[in-house]
Amino acid sequence: MVRHICMFKMKEENKEANIARAIELANELLKPIEYIRRFEVVVNSEKDKPTNYELSLIFDYASSEDLEKYRVHPNHVKFGDFIKSVREDRACIDYEFEENETMQVLLNRKSTKNFKPDPVPEYIIDKIIEAGLWAPSGMNRQAGIIVAITDKALIERLSKMNADIMGAKMDPFYNAPCVLLVLAKKEVRTYVYDGSLVMGNMMTAAEALGVGSCWIHRAKEEFESEEGKQILKEIGIEGNYEGIGHCVVGFPASLPESKQRIEGRVFKVK
Ligand SMILES: Cc1cc2nc3c(=O)[nH]c(=O)nc-3n(C[C@H](O)[C@H](O)[C@H](O)COP(=O)(O)O)c2cc1C
């Protein structure tokens, strides 16, 4: 990651208004630039300190190439024209840094929808499962259970059932060599949340261990059917369980697509 920090000392004339306008312009012009990974505009909290710079932009980029692209971006040039007219001085620093490893994993995970047939070593599957078991749960009831399926015949059977529910002909598991089926005990009030967190932990762990994963839905319908109930019985699972999801895992056959995050999903109340 590359961090770019740019500080401005503003001219005395109309200082407050110009700082406010600069913040407004930064939000309008710079914030939407999609490759800015962290966007922060801050104002010096000690305004009475005459030696301090008053305004700073703190941006992170995935690479120095992205920073170079930003430098020549028309919105940046436009922002620069304004700031040049109202600043007395500027100071910048750019430096590379290692993002927190967990954050890196969380931000890099993408759903894999095209798997190689190669099996994932069992010790890796076991680690993914362990991460799932360590998910938080309502009142620590640990309602979620995991069925790790590498048996080809069973994967094909579930894939067919899943496709039938969708009314589709494709393999909804994308050729994955392993299906980590999550079910949850219905008598626990938080069972859907508990099971979903097991799914989330496993997808994150898969990314951390260099394995692709994807949530495949319709487990509820699958295990509400007589065939699904029979499969659970054959495996030796008894009780009132609902299918939460299939976490399919394997090595990606192609680079997973990166999906932009939808704007306007965060509301801050300070
Ligand atoms: C509850 C849930 C159900 C999903 N069901 C499916 C599914 O049935 N088939 C599929 O291909 N992807 C499924 N996905 C994966 C989403 O398509 C994927 O998470 C979304 O497009 C965002 O992409 P990302 O995971 O790479 O960020 C599901 C994801 C969630 C959270």
The ligand as a Gaussian input file, in Angstrom:
#p B3LYP/6-31G(d) Opt

LIG

0 1
 C      -26.254000     -15.010000       1.333000
 C      -25.456000     -15.184000       0.072000
 C      -25.905000     -16.009000      -0.903000
 C      -25.139000     -16.208000      -2.064000
 N      -25.569000     -17.121000      -2.981000
 C      -24.828000     -17.330000      -4.090000
 C      -25.197000     -18.333000      -5.017000
 O      -26.157000     -19.081000      -4.824000
 N      -24.459000     -18.462000      -6.136000
 C      -23.362000     -17.688000      -6.393000
 O      -22.747000     -17.831000      -7.433000
 N      -22.954000     -16.748000      -5.503000
 C      -23.654000     -16.560000      -4.360000
 N      -23.224000     -15.658000      -3.436000
 C      -21.992000     -14.896000      -3.671000
 C      -22.308000     -13.491000      -4.146000
 O      -22.637000     -13.522000      -5.520000
 C      -21.091000     -12.573000      -3.882000
 O      -20.775000     -12.592000      -2.521000
 C      -21.373000     -11.160000      -4.338000
 O      -21.539000     -11.095000      -5.725000
 C      -20.247000     -10.201000      -3.954000
 O      -19.036000     -10.613000      -4.481000
 P      -17.791000     -10.889000      -3.544000
 O      -18.139000     -12.031000      -2.628000
 O      -16.665000     -11.250000      -4.496000
 O      -17.510000      -9.665000      -2.775000
 C      -23.947000     -15.495000      -2.249000
 C      -23.496000     -14.650000      -1.236000
 C      -24.204000     -14.514000      -0.082000
 C      -23.662000     -13.637000       1.021000

